[in-house]
């Protein structure tokens, strides 16, 4: 009787594991960490773990918007420039009124998001092209705003956010954890989240079920650029300064992190917890390859191979 | 006659806006440049869009199947690097510049084809989304390029640049015009009319219907990506001829620019509709904007913004037309 019970209990867990993508993603992350510890023994420290999380946090926060947009079946290429724009505005207003700075950042990112959403919803422009056009326009805005050269440094409070610790934990990690909890709650426990998944699975079905597709899509694009701006602000604090082209290396990784995290590029499937693991995997990988003195070319190759490996693990389409 | 015009209009509605913009841009370009019709003016103008032309050709056929190729830029970078890296050593090893050049170019084309074939195989056999596979392979291609040359460099044999670019010795026709004609007459039209071309459109229009009608969907897709790889290699070779050096990371911009040019030319991202003929308009428009701004002494900061606005405008107008068509259909059905 007893053994039977444990037996069924184990099979339940086994079945659960088989179906749980998120578990696979986190197991991959842990395996990667173990491997890197074997290669570099000094990785086995609290400091290294904390540093890895911090470098992953910028990608992770930017990945929020990308996750949400990809869940609706779209893609957002404009976030990197929103990121950069937020960064140059932050340093430029170093000595200005900081409340004004925050309002300005929120205002600008909301406007960018609304325009993206408007183009996708009302002009029927495919998301990839709409956000590509937006990216193009925003690069000009960045150049015009800075006149070609970013000035100033990060304000003290932004530096505090990104570099200081409270109770032994970096403030930026606390920020990230808080946002991650809110987003996960939003996606799994609210009507908004359910509608978002419905929309991602099928636009027409969710429309005929009475979901306000247009409203949700616009909301998603606004959230996407707001979080991109937040990531830009935090990264500026981390570096201490801003430069033009700052976020551009984050574009492809932000998509990669989402996909590695198990979110389907077709929309409707996935969650933010996966993206967090995706960001961590990329961050561990990057740190490890740099420490192993791998050339940049080699790093790129391994980066690509990892995405492909992950796809082979759980990104395959259905057989027809 | 009227029916024929109507037929043409309905077939090319999306592309016509691209051509309208192109005509405006070209007109402004010619009128603001006094010596446009001198040989140098035409030559420099055509040279600007040569690389983008073949990048966009590669992107067009992939988008026609309903996919997207984000590895275009990286593959151009790789083939560009390989050409500059391998040409002189191969020529020295053979001991003959011309023969060495030919061997190198064949090698580069082969590498492009293999790279494209790998893309296609992974997408088809793995049943993955093209966008994410080509994103992954773009990292790999760029990485290989970086192993060949860690910084921009390399060299080409004497006469290579002159052979592929510049003007014909007689009549002062820029060779880039020949490349344009080559891409249309030798590549696009036969491809469009071939069995493969028809299959590409069919697969992009409705994959399931194509499969049911007996088209080998997998083979079509693999062929398409392989061809796209070859076109990227041609773009890489032409880029090397223009610049004389290899740069593994410098070509990244071609990916998004090629997508924009294709979309501007009226090809639908959902696949099955559009043509390379429309893409040419997109390529020319995109390439001339920078020159136009320089002539008007507008700060180049505005360049990206104008590109973005043109892209949105082109697509928005297409969307409005679609709404009109829908309305017409609705009233007709009533």
Interface residues (C-beta under 8 A of the other chain):
Chain A: X75 X77 X119 X123 X124 X125 X126 X128 X129 X130 X132 X133 X134 X135 X136 X137 X139 X140 X141 X143 X144 X148 X252 X255 X256 X259 X265 X266 X295 X296 X297 X298 X299 X300 X301 X302 X303 X304 X305 X307 X308 X311 X312 X315 X316 X317 X318 X319 X320
Chain B: X68 X122 X126 X127 X128 X129 X131 X132 X133 X135 X136 X137 X138 X139 X140 X142 X143 X144 X145 X146 X147 X150 X208 X211 X248 X256 X259 X260 X263 X269 X270 X301 X302 X303 X304 X305 X306 X307 X308 X309 X311 X312 X315 X316 X319 X322 X323
